């Protein structure tokens, strides 16, 4: 699956404009391919006004947010890749959304990435059940003998309380 960030960013931008709010974005200026005015970066981030009156040729596509703007009278083409977009919100009241780290979807991850990701994760494995002697009668699930005879080599299913 594709990342949901550009779809949410476009929707929030339109919603903020429809509600006569001024959309601002917070950008991680340290990410690769980010083109923002470095003189205004603070703590590795920059806040940009993306209202129609503040920018020209705004495009929020699946890859990046791009627009032209003037900073201290100097024109600049701003490029914010989607993974560098931290938040979009209204200047007037702070309503908006902060984007968290999205997991990489399996169909878009390489096999190496998937193998590295799975190394430290717990896995589910099939385990053999204990014999009926080890379970208490009050913990077993009632079942007819016909049902248990359909499973060769296994006794009645039982429920075991683990504390």
C-alpha positions in Angstrom: 0.0 0.0 0.0 1.0 3.6 -0.6 1.7 5.9 2.3 -1.4 7.8 3.5 0.5 11.0 4.3 0.0 12.9 0.9 -3.7 12.0 0.8 -4.2 13.3 4.4 -2.1 16.4 3.7 -4.2 17.3 0.7 -7.5 16.7 2.6 -6.4 18.7 5.6 -5.2 21.6 3.4 -8.5 21.8 1.6 -10.4 21.5 4.9 -8.4 24.3 6.5 -9.0 26.6 3.5 -12.7 25.7 3.5 -12.8 26.8 7.1 -11.0 30.1 6.4 -7.9 29.0 8.3 -4.2 29.6 7.3 -2.5 26.2 6.6 1.0 25.9 8.0 3.3 22.9 7.6 6.2 21.7 9.9 9.1 20.2 7.9 12.1 18.1 9.0 14.8 20.2 7.3 17.4 17.4 7.9 15.8 14.9 5.6 17.4 14.2 2.2 16.2 16.3 -0.8 14.5 19.0 1.4 14.9 22.4 -0.2 13.9 25.1 2.3 15.6 28.4 3.3 18.2 27.2 5.8 18.5 30.6 7.5 15.0 30.0 9.0 15.6 26.4 10.2 15.4 26.1 14.0 16.2 22.8 15.8 16.2 21.0 12.5 12.7 22.1 11.6 11.0 24.9 9.7 7.4 26.1 9.8 6.0 27.3 6.4 2.9 29.2 5.6 1.3 27.4 2.5 -1.8 29.6 2.2 -2.7 30.5 -1.4 -1.7 34.2 -0.7 1.7 33.2 0.6 2.9 30.7 -2.2 2.6 30.2 -5.9 2.1 27.0 -7.9 1.5 24.9 -4.8 1.5 21.1 -5.5 0.8 18.5 -2.9 1.4 15.2 -4.8 2.3 11.8 -3.6 6.1 12.4 -3.7 6.4 16.0 -2.3 5.0 19.3 -1.4 6.4 21.9 -3.8 5.8 25.6 -4.3 7.5 28.9 -5.0 7.8 31.6 -2.3 9.8 34.6 -1.3 12.0 34.6 1.8 13.5 38.0 2.8 12.6 39.2 -0.8 14.5 36.3 -2.4 12.4 33.9 -4.6 12.9 30.2 -3.9 11.4 26.9 -5.1 10.6 24.9 -2.0 10.6 21.1 -2.1 9.4 19.0 0.9 9.5 15.3 0.3 6.5 13.5 1.9 8.7 11.7 4.5 9.9 15.1 5.7 6.4 16.5 6.3 5.9 16.4 10.0 2.6 18.2 10.5 -0.1 20.4 8.9 -2.2 22.7 11.0 -4.1 26.0 11.2 -2.2 29.0 12.4 -5.2 30.5 14.1 -6.1 27.6 16.4 -3.5 24.9 16.0 -6.0 22.4 14.7 -4.5 19.9 12.3 -2.5 16.7 12.3 1.0 15.5 13.2 2.2 12.6 11.1 3.8 9.7 12.8 6.3 7.3 11.4 4.4 5.0 9.0 5.4 1.4 8.8 6.7 0.2 5.4 4.1 -1.8 3.7 5.2 -5.4 2.7 4.4 -4.9 -1.0 6.7 -1.9 -1.2 9.5 -3.2 1.0 12.5 -5.1 -0.4 13.0 -8.7 0.7 16.2 -7.6 2.6 14.3 -4.9 4.5 11.6 -7.4 5.4 14.2 -9.9 6.6 15.9 -7.3 8.8 12.6 -6.2 10.2 11.5 -9.7 11.1 14.7 -10.7 12.9 13.9 -9.2 16.3 10.2 -9.7 16.2 8.3 -12.5 18.1 6.9 -15.2 16.0 3.9 -17.6 16.4 4.7 -21.3 16.4 2.6 -24.4 16.8 3.1 -26.2 20.1 2.1 -29.7 21.1 -0.6 -29.7 23.8 0.0 -31.4 27.1 -1.5 -34.7 27.9 -4.9 -35.0 29.6 -3.3 -36.0 32.9 -1.6 -32.6 33.2 -4.8 -30.7 32.9 -7.3 -30.3 35.7 -10.9 -31.4 34.9 -12.3 -27.9 35.7 -10.0 -26.4 33.1 -10.9 -28.7 30.2 -13.5 -27.8 27.6 -16.4 -30.2 27.3 -16.7 -31.9 24.0 -18.3 -35.1 22.7 -16.1 -38.2 22.2 -17.1 -38.1 18.5 -15.4 -34.8 17.9 -12.1 -35.9 19.6 -12.0 -39.1 17.5 -11.9 -37.0 14.3 -8.4 -35.8 15.3 -6.0 -38.7 15.1 -3.3 -38.8 17.7 -4.8 -36.1 19.9 -7.0 -36.1 22.9 -9.8 -33.7 23.8 -8.9 -30.1 23.4 -8.4 -28.4 26.7 -8.1 -24.9 28.1 -5.1 -24.1 30.3 -5.0 -21.1 32.5 -1.6 -19.4 32.4 -0.8 -16.9 35.1 
